Amino acid sequence: MRGRAGLVLLLLLAAALAVFPWVGDVIGERFPTSYELRLVMRAMILAIVAIGLNILVGYAGLVSLGQAALYGLGAHVAALLALRAGFPFMAALAFSVLIPAAVGAMLAFPTVRVRGVYLAVITIAFGLVFVNILREWVGFTGGASGLVGIPRPTILGERLGATRALNFNYYYLILLFLLAAVGVQAALVRSRYGRAMRAAAQSENAARALGINVVAIRTLAFSISAGFAGLGGALFTNLALFVNYETFTFTTSIELLLMVILGGSGTLAGPVVGTAVLFSATQFLQGLGQWQTFGYGVLLALVLFVLPRGIVGSLQRLMHRSVAAETSRETGHWPNWVEGLGPVTARHDDAGQSTLLARDVTLRFGGLTAVNAVNMDVRAGTVHALIGPNGAGKSSMLNVVSGFYRATSGEVSVFGENVGGLPPYVLARRGIARTFQNTELFGQMTVLENVLVGQHPHFRATFAETVLRLPRFRREERAALAEARRLLDFVGLSGFAGEEARNLPFGHQRRLEIARALALRPKLLLLDEPAAGLTHGEIEDLVALIRGLADRGMTVVLVEHHVDMIMAVSDRVTVLDYGEVIADGPPSAIQSNPKVIEAYFGNAKLPGVAVPA
């Protein structure tokens, strides 16, 4: 339902493009002319480039202002291979995709580590350097004169564009590539790769905690985007039969970005619709002379004020609101121990063996010691609570165990292996899942998609299998969807599967974060203040959930301020104060420990009530 508006627009545009060359035969006029046909071909090529940019901007959340340079790189690769190496059309086309994709990956590897304006500046610099190389390397690129005399593309012995009929053939070849680009984008977005891109854009920490290599997934997005740009460049070269640097300036990068934003970034149909609207408006506004730029700006501002999410994005939002108003949702009871949760809860660790062992772990930030020589021994299939006053170092200790911080000294072993220095996504793939003190949901993704992201490490289908929708991908996707729905039923959120996560009440967001962590099928689950903001009834359900997971073999480390909850659910408790362990033992011993009482309340008796956060 969320994508229906975009799908309808895509089908209408595809149908219009398919019949466009034959309009004159129907109305009895010479329309379209060769000039008009070439304009539409040029627009379709720009749409292919915009689709690539949409993957980068709309899904991966990386703003690039150097797309025109990659577009130009593909164009020059195709021209040079055809002119100077005699490559056939399809071979030159393949290299025009692969070489920009490789350059995009090389450009991405250092740049995806920065965000916001810094990334934009780096991509602008790349574009300016590229244009200057084209301008100054006259012996290779022709400079201002460009590369001329490019042979017409030939397929199966036919020189495309040499006659009206063959010009139609090249038109439909471009249309075929445009439809293929839309299909690849759709296949990518509706897969673990697309979900990982969106997750990394919305919360890097949560993505890393779910086994996603953020640098790798952003590099992939950059490479795919560059490949689309290179394809568009090669098609443009074989349409114009001439290429120079003036087509690929910074202004072109701005126009491409505006096409994506105008149509609706992060939507499947957005770049195609945005290209159609903006390209058509540009042709119409040419008649305004010196007022062209003014009219162009007024049109863009008007659309963005009226439709702030772009044309397609705003239409989809309106449709989603109308559907949501008609849909009644009920919150289920949790934990709801539904059938089929075996893959999530079944554990083969020997009961009583050490799952997590911390030896003299110290964490310093400059002169501040957050964790000081902490020792912990967490046994398999138990709930081990980590408590203490605010600022005691509890969350810092979880960050060390999950790889977000690297211990200054000491050793952390999980499942018998020293994990010090391993990044979070590696530890997540080895069975360590966590929640966060402040919920780190993917707010613009649906509740169901959030849980599907948690299953990212369990997919085995390759990138090619994913794009081509081969059987292994289909099997894995069906199994993942079934497991995600079981988990939502488990936490009582099955009625909210299609709702954006940011629209959930706070207590429901806590439930979702736990369901997403369980989707990782962890052996060790780290819960950082999961009861914060929950009602009394929800806390009772949370206690039943944690106890049930432990009884089914999962190991749980719980950081929490609610002492009554700790006493009810824990098998063992470790107490921190100023980063040091002041007590460790069963809940009954901790409750009467003088050091613990003093740390919390000075001289008061420790009650079985919630400790103020």
C-alpha positions, 0 to 999 in steps of 0.5 A, spaced: 500 500 500 505 504 501 508 504 494 502 503 490 502 511 488 509 510 485 507 503 482 501 507 478 506 513 476 511 508 474 506 504 470 503 510 467 510 513 465 512 506 462 506 506 458 507 513 455 514 512 453 512 506 450 507 509 445 511 516 444 514 514 438 508 512 434 504 518 437 504 521 430 502 515 426 495 515 431 494 523 430 496 523 423 502 528 424 509 528 424 510 527 431 515 526 434 520 529 430 527 527 431 529 532 435 523 531 440 525 524 440 532 525 442 529 530 448 525 524 451 531 519 450 536 524 453 531 525 459 530 517 460 538 517 460 538 522 466 533 518 469 537 512 469 543 516 473 538 519 477 536 512 480 543 511 481 543 517 485 537 516 489 540 509 491 545 513 494 541 519 497 534 516 498 536 510 501 543 510 504 543 517 506 549 520 503 549 526 499 553 526 493 554 532 489 559 529 484 554 524 480 556 528 474 563 526 474 561 519 474 556 520 469 562 523 465 567 518 466 562 513 463 561 517 457 568 518 456 570 511 457 565 509 452 567 514 447 575 512 448 574 505 447 569 506 441 574 511 438 581 508 440 580 501 441 575 499 437 570 496 442 564 494 440 558 497 443 556 492 448 563 491 450 564 498 451 557 499 455 560 494 460 566 497 461 562 504 462 559 501 468 564 497 471 570 502 471 565 508 474 563 503 479 570 501 481 572 508 481 565 510 486 568 504 490 575 507 491 572 514 492 567 511 497 572 508 502 575 514 505 569 519 504 563 514 507 567 515 514 565 522 514 557 525 514 553 531 512 557 537 509 564 534 509 561 528 504 558 533 500 565 537 500 569 531 498 564 529 492 564 537 490 572 536 490 572 530 486 567 533 480 571 539 480 578 535 479 575 531 474 572 536 470 579 540 470 582 533 468 577 533 462 579 540 460 586 540 461 588 533 458 587 535 451 591 530 448 587 524 451 580 528 452 580 533 446 579 539 451 574 543 449 573 540 442 571 534 446 571 527 442 568 527 435 567 522 430 564 516 435 561 511 431 554 509 431 552 503 436 551 497 432 547 491 435 547 484 431 550 488 425 545 494 425 547 501 426 542 504 431 540 511 429 542 511 422 535 511 420 528 513 423 527 505 424 533 504 427 533 511 431 526 508 434 530 501 436 535 505 440 530 509 443 527 502 445 534 500 448 534 506 452 527 505 455 529 497 456 535 500 460 531 504 464 526 499 466 532 495 468 534 500 472 528 501 476 527 493 477 534 493 479 533 499 484 526 495 486 530 488 487 535 492 491 531 496 496 526 490 498 532 486 500 537 485 506 542 490 502 536 496 501 534 495 508 541 495 511 542 502 507 536 505 510 538 502 517 545 505 517 542 512 514 537 512 520 542 509 526 549 507 525 549 505 532 543 500 531 545 498 525 552 496 527 549 492 533 545 488 528 551 485 524 551 491 519 558 493 516 556 500 515 562 502 511 561 496 507 554 497 505 555 505 504 561 503 499 556 498 496 551 504 495 556 508 492 559 503 487 552 501 485 550 509 484 556 510 480 555 504 476 548 507 474 551 514 472 556 510 468 551 506 464 547 513 463 554 516 460 555 511 455 548 511 453 549 519 452 555 518 448 552 513 443 546 518 442 550 524 441 556 521 438 560 527 441 562 528 448 566 534 452 567 536 459 561 541 458 556 536 459 558 534 466 559 540 470 557 541 477 551 544 475 549 538 472 550 534 479 545 539 482 540 538 477 540 531 478 540 532 485 534 536 484 530 531 480 531 526 486 528 531 491 523 533 487 520 526 485 521 524 492 528 521 495 527 514 498 522 512 493 522 507 487 518 512 482 521 518 485 527 519 480 523 517 474 518 522 476 522 528 478 526 527 472 520 527 467 517 533 471 524 537 471 526 536 464 519 538 461 519 544 465 526 546 463 524 545 456 518 549 457 521 555 461 526 556 455 521 560 452 522 565 458 529 568 456 532 571 462 527 569 466 528 562 465 532 561 472 527 565 476 521 561 473 525 554 474 526 556 482 519 558 483 516 552 480 521 548 484 520 552 491 512 551 489 512 543 489 517 543 495 512 547 499 506 544 497 509 537 497 515 537 502 517 529 501 517 530 493 511 528 488 511 521 490 513 521 497 507 526 499 502 522 495 504 515 498 504 519 505 497 521 503 495 514 501 498 511 508 494 516 512 488 514 509 489 507 510 491 508 517 485 512 519 481 506 517 485 500 520 484 499 527 490 496 531 490 492 538 496 491 542 497 484 544 499 481 551 507 480 551 510 475 552 506 471 547 510 464 547 508 463 540 510 456 536 516 457 532 520 461 536 525 455 536 531 458 532 531 465 536 531 461 543 534 454 542 541 454 545 546 449 546 551 452 551 552 448 557 548 450 563 553 453 568 559 455 563 561 462 562 558 465 556 562 472 558 568 473 562 571 480 564 578 480 567 580 487 570 577 491 565 578 498 565 576 504 560 579 511 560 577 517 557 583 522 558 583 523 565 576 520 567 576 513 569 569 510 567 570 503 568 576 501 573 578 493 574 572 490 573 571 483 573 565 479 571 563 472 570 556 471 566 554 464 566 550 461 560 542 461 561 542 466 567 540 473 568 546 477 570 544 484 573 549 490 572 546 495 577 549 501 580 547 509 581 547 514 575 554 514 572 557 508 575 559 505 569 554 500 567 552 502 560 560 503 559 561 496 561 556 494 556 559 498 550 566 495 552 562 488 551 559 489 545 565 493 541 562 500 541 568 502 546 575 498 546 577 497 553 584 501 555 586 495 559 584 488 561 580 482 557 573 480 555 572 473 553 565 471 550 564 464 548 571 462 550 574 467 545 578 474 547 573 479 543 577 485 545 578 490 539 573 487 535 568 491 531 560 491 534 558 488 527 563 482 528 561 481 535 553 481 533 554 476 528 558 472 533 551 472 537 551 478 541 545 482 541 544 489 545 538 494 546 540 501 548 539 506 554 535 511 549 532 507 543 535 506 537 530 504 532 530 506 525 524 511 525 522 511 518 522 504 517 516 500 518 515 495 525 516 489 520 522 492 517 526 494 523 525 486 525 527 484 518 534 488 519 535 484 525 536 478 521 541 481 516 547 476 518 543 470 517 542 471 509 546 467 505 544 469 498 549 473 494 548 480 491 547 477 484 542 472 487 538 478 490 538 482 484 535 476 480 530 474 485 533 467 484 530 461 489 535 461 495 533 469 496 526 467 495 526 462 500 530 466 505 526 472 504 520 468 506 523 465 512 525 471 514 518 474 514 515 469 517 520 469 523 519 477 523 512 476 524 512 471 529 517 475 533 512 481 533 506 476 535 511 474 541 512 482 543 504 483 542 506 488 536 503 484 530 497 489 529 503 495 528 507 491 523 506 496 517 506 502 522 513 507 522 517 505 528 517 513 530 510 513 530 509 508 536 508 509 543 514 509 547 513 503 551 511 499 544 518 502 542 521 498 547 518 492 545 520 493 538 527 494 540 527 487 544 524 484 538 529 486 533 535 484 538 532 477 538 531 477 531 539 476 531 538 470 534 543 471 540 547 467 545 548 473 549 543 479 550 545 485 553 539 489 555 540 497 557 535 499 562 529 496 558 524 498 563 525 505 562 518 509 561 514 502 561 508 502 565 507 497 571 504 492 567 509 492 562 514 491 567 511 485 569 511 483 562 518 484 561 520 480 567 516 474 564 520 475 558 527 476 560 525 470 565 522 466 559 528 467 555 533 465 560 529 459 562 530 457 554 537 457 554 539 464 553 544 468 557 542 475 559 546 481 562 541 486 564 542 494 566 537 496 570 535 502 575 528 498 578 531 494 584 524 490 585 525 488 578 532 486 579 531 482 585 525 478 581 528 476 575 536 476 576 540 470 578 546 474 580 547 481 581 554 485 580 554 492 583 558 498 580 560 504 583 564 510 580 566 504 575 568 499 580 565 493 583 563 494 590 559 487 590 557 481 586 553 475 588 545 473 588 540 478 589 538 476 596 546 477 598 546 484 594 539 487 597 542 487 604 549 489 602 551 495 606 556 498 601 550 497 596 545 500 601 550 506 602 552 507 594 544 508 593 541 511 599 547 513 604 545 510 610 538 508 608 535 501 608 535 498 600 527 497 599 524 493 594 522 499 590 524 503 584 531 507 585 530 514 582 534 514 575 
